[in-house]
Amino acid sequence: MLIVTGTAASAIRNLSCGPGLPGGAGMRIAPLDDDASLLAVTPAERPASTDEVVEAEGARVFLDSAAAAYLHDKVLDVRLDDQGAVSFLITAPTR
């Protein structure tokens, strides 16, 4: 299962409480343009019926089935740039 770091959970909570998003919203990870090697992270009101839902520290991540298969043994983290912009990172867990 995808591991979500505390920093990533905080960023997801902040990004998924934007205007027009209901309570229970989250971030959806899915292939970009049907290319499983490129993933897009976008705010989502709710998971799709086939999405896997990962919850961590009050944050919700909705994983498309192809993304879930790819991310099952990965860690989702974030990096903030000097202006505070969020970049999501996917890494292998440290052992």
URGIKA-V315014 format. One record per helix or strand. SS is the DSSP state (h for helix, s for strand). FROM is the first residue (numbers start at 1). LEN is the number of residues. If there is no record, write none. Layout:
SS|FROM|LEN / SS|FROM|LEN
This chain:
s|3|2 / h|6|10 / s|26|7 / s|35|10 / s|52|5 / s|59|5 / h|65|7 / s|74|7 / s|86|7
